[in-house]
Amino acid sequence: MTIHVSVDHFPCIDRGTGTPILFVHGAACDHRIWEPHVQNLSQRYRCIAPTLRWFGQSSWPATALEFCEKTHADDLASIIEGLVCGPVIVVGWSYGANVALRLSVDRPDLISGVAVYEPSSTSLANTPLDIAMHQLSMQETFFPVTEAAATGDGNAVLKAFIGAVGGPGTFRKLPPNLRQICLDNAHTLIPLLSSKHRFASVTSAELESLPMPVHVAWGRKSGDVWTIPSKAAAGLTNVCGHAISEADHILPAKDPMAFLSWLDAVLHQGPEKELTLQRPRTSEMRAATTASET
């Protein structure tokens, strides 16, 4: 289906009934990445998974809006209001986790709970050492992507990006459907990388001020780019942290059922059959990866 917001049309999955869950995809993908998750959860909940502005296969009208987390968070707020479905549980992955946190801080009235996997914002780090280590890790991890971006070749940037995220050769190891989704979104990487304000990111102080339950998970096999911000967020008083064994950054796409095993653990069916988020202690969960290893 397509959601109409003013002059914009957002491709979207909207399936199921019950308490709404809003899924926010990451870089180099779109709403289709959430299809397995929606198929599972829509038997119990209303699952909404929009494609963010400029992503996907659709043609987007010209606009002066900047490619950044703030723009995407504002769009999501408009989508929630347009569907009259709030407040929602927001679930985000990677860049989508950053956007989900931005949305939650800017519009807490629309959000009843937050569950994000591996946000990448330096602003979540709260010690000088963590900030320095994260910035260094970002530079080292994405240096090949920056080099590829200088050529202006979107597909070369995509392959370098997927390799930086999942390790050398990851792109060719992806299942054909995931490769195609990535190829359909290769055009988004150069604007994302070149935007001056692409990471208008939530700070630790902002995150700690949120009134709703917040869950942050990371994979034991993931790099410092994602684990440093995730662990820093998990140290906040209102955030529950979850370390997932045998998982890396692309867990939500590579093994949706393993990702859902974590999500199911933080979604709780209350006595009145309303979805709430539990606040368990920081835990380690085992996610057996069944797809191709990176």
N, C-alpha and C positions, 0 to 999 in steps of 0.2 A: 504494500500500500504506500501511499504518499501523504505526508502531512503538509498542509498548506498553512504557512505562517506569513502573513502580509503578501509580498510578491515572491516569496521563496517556497520551493517545494522540496521537502526532505524525504527521501526514500526511507522506509521504516518498516520494521516488524512490529505489529501490535496484536498480540495473541493471548488468549486465556482470560479468565475472570478472577477477581479477588484483589487482594492488596497488590498494588503496582510495584514492579521492579524496573528501574531504568538502567539499561546497559550502555556503557560508553566505550567505544572501541579506541584502539591506540593508533599509532602512526602506520602508514602504508597498508591500511585495511579499511573496512567499512562495516555496515550493519550485518553483512552476511557472515562475518566471523562468529556471530553469536547464535546462529541458527541451531546448532546442537544443544546449546544451553537452554534456549527458548523451548525447543521441542520437549525437553525434559521437565522444565519448571512450569510451563504453561498449563499443565494438567492441574496445578494447584494455585497459581498466581497469574496476575496479568503481567505479561512481559512486554516491555517496550524497548526496542533497540533501533534508534535512528542512525542514519549516516550523517556525520558532521559536515558542516558547510565545506565545499570544495573537494570533498572526498567522493569516492564512488565513480560510477559511470555516467552520471547525469551531467547536463550542461547547467552551469550556475550563472545567473545574471551578473553583470559587472557591478561592482560595489566598491566603496572607499574603505570598507571594513578591513582591518588587518588580520592576517593569519596568526592567531595567538589564542592562548587559553581563555582569555577574557571574552573574546568574540564567541568562541564555541560554548562557553558557559552561559552567556546571555541567550544564545540560540536555544539551548536546552531549557532554560527557564521559560522561554516563549512557547516551546513545544509542550511542556508540562501544563502551562496555563491554557494553551489552545485545546488540549485534550481533556482539560478539567479533571486531571487524574491525581493531583498532589494531595498530601505529601507522599513522596515515593522513597523507596530504598534505592540508593544509587550505587551501582557497581561499575568500577572502572579499572582499566588495565593500562599500565605504562603511561603514555601521553594522555590517554583517556582517564587514568587515575588522577593526573594533575588537573584535568578539566573538571572531574567529579568533585575534587576538593575545592576548587575555585567556586564552583556552583554552590556547594554546601555553605561556604563562608559568605558568599554574596547574597544567597537567598535561602537562609535556613528555614524560612516558612514553608518552603516547597519540599523539604527533605526530612524524612523520619529516621533515617539510618544510613550509614556509609560503610561500604565494604570495597576496598581497593587493593589491587595486586601490583606491587612494585612501582610506586610513583618515583619520578626521577629528578625531583626538584632539589637543587642545592639549598634552597631557602629553608628546607625542612631540617637540614643539619644544624645543630645548635652548639657546637664547639669549634674553635678555630682549627683544630686538627682535622675534624671531620669535614669541614668546609674545604680546606686545602686538599685533602685526599680525594674528595669527590670531584673537585674541579680538575685535578690531575687525571683522575680516572676518565672523566668525560673527554678530555683532550686526547688521551691515549686510545680510548675505545673508538672514538669517532673520527680520528685523523684520516683513515682511508676514505671515509665518507666525504669529508671536506675536500680531499684531493679529487675525488670523483665528481663532486659538485662543480668544481672549477671547469670541467669539460662541458657542462650543460647537458650531458646525456642522462636523461631520467632513468633509463633502465640500468645503466652502470651505477648510478647512485643507489638505486634500489638494491642491487646485488651486494654492493659494498655495505649498505645499511643492514641487510639481513645477516651478512657475515659478521658484522660487528656485534649484532645482538645475540646471535646464536652460535657463532664460531665459523671458521672457514668452511665453505662448501654447503652451508645450511640451506641456501636457496634451492639447489638442485635436489636436496633430500626431502623437501617439502612435498606433501601430496599434491597432485595436479590441481585440485580445486583451490588449495591455499596459494599455490604459485600464481594462479590466475587472479585471485583477489588482490594479491600484492602487485602484480603487473598493472591491474586496473587502477591502482592508486599510486603508481610510481611518480606521477606528475605532482603529487603533494609534497614530496620530500624537499625539493629545492626551495619552494616558498617557506616551508617550515624552518629549514636551516638558515635561510637568509633574513627572516623576520627579526627585527631588532628587539621586539617585545614578545617573542614567541612564548617565553616562560614568565608570564606575569603571575608568578607562583605564590601559593599560600605559604605563609611563614609558620614556624612552630607556635608562635604566640596566637596567631589566628586559629590554627587547628585546635589548640587547647581551649579556645573559647567556645567551641561548638557545643550546643546543648544536647545533641543527639548522640547515640552510640556510634563509635567509629572503630572499624576493624581494618588493620593493615597486614597483608601477608607478603612474604618473599620466599624465593626458592633457595635451598641450600647450595645449589650449583650456579646461582646467578652471580654476576660480577658486581664490583663495588658501585658502579653507576646506579644500581637499583637497591642494593642491600644497605648502603650507608643511609640514604634518606628514609628507607622503610624502618630500619632499626631505630633511627633517631625519633621517628614519629611514634614508634611503639613504646618509647620511654616516657611519653607524655601521660599525664595522670588520667585522661579520659579516653585513651586509645588502647585497644587490645592488639597485641602483636602475635603473629602466627608464623613460625618457620616451617616450611614444607619440605620434607626430605625428598631427595631424588627429583627435584623440580628445578627448572631454569626459567629464564625470562619469558620464553614463548609457551609456557605451560597451558594457558587458556586456549590457544589455538591448536597446539600439538596433541594435547590430551584433555579434551573438554570434560570428560567424566571425572578425571582426577581433580580438575579445578572445581567442579561441582561438589566434590566430596568435602572440600574446604568450605565452599559457600553454604552447603547444607548444614554444616556444623555451626554456622553463626546465624542461620535463619531458624527461628523458633516459632512453633505454632502455639499461640497463647490460648487460654481457656475460652476466649470468645472468638477464636478462629481468626484473629487478626495477626498479621505478621509483625514480629518485633525482632530486634537484634539483641542477642544475649551479650553479656560482658564477661566472658571467661578469662581466666588468667592466661598470660602469655604461654603458648603451647607449641609443641612440635607435632605436626601431622605427617603421615606417610602417604605420598601420592605415587603410586606405581605407574611410571610412564610406559605406555604400550606402543607409542608411535616411534618413528625413526629417531634415533638419538642424534643430537647435533655434534 
